[in-house]
């Protein structure tokens, strides 16, 4: 499934690009590097709850997990192929158009979402993950 990429941001100050590091003052995370951004949001995902259960035809989405742990399920809307991942602080997920996604809170989580496209409520299509 090549419509979803998941990476753990490198823990270093020493490189250009997306990265993160912990220091006495707290964590610093540069989650986007040289990307145009038309939409930014932050959401909480409480333990036992979910968000998503949809896909977009025009909007690519990127998520960065600031804290907590989530269970993420992705489904290709054409083939119905599914993948599931447990993701935690430091993971960045890029979801291409046409890829349905749902996130479940394993414990309370805080997530940043961004996209190069502007948010358009007409571009959100519900999916039943069962």
Secondary structure, DSSP 8 states (H G I E B T S, - for coil): --SEEEEE--B-SSSSSSEEEEETTEEEEE--SS---SEEEEEEE-TT-EEEEEE-SS--EEEEEEESEEEEEEEETTT--EEEEEEETTEEEEE-TTEEEEEEESS-EEEEEEESS---GGG-EE----
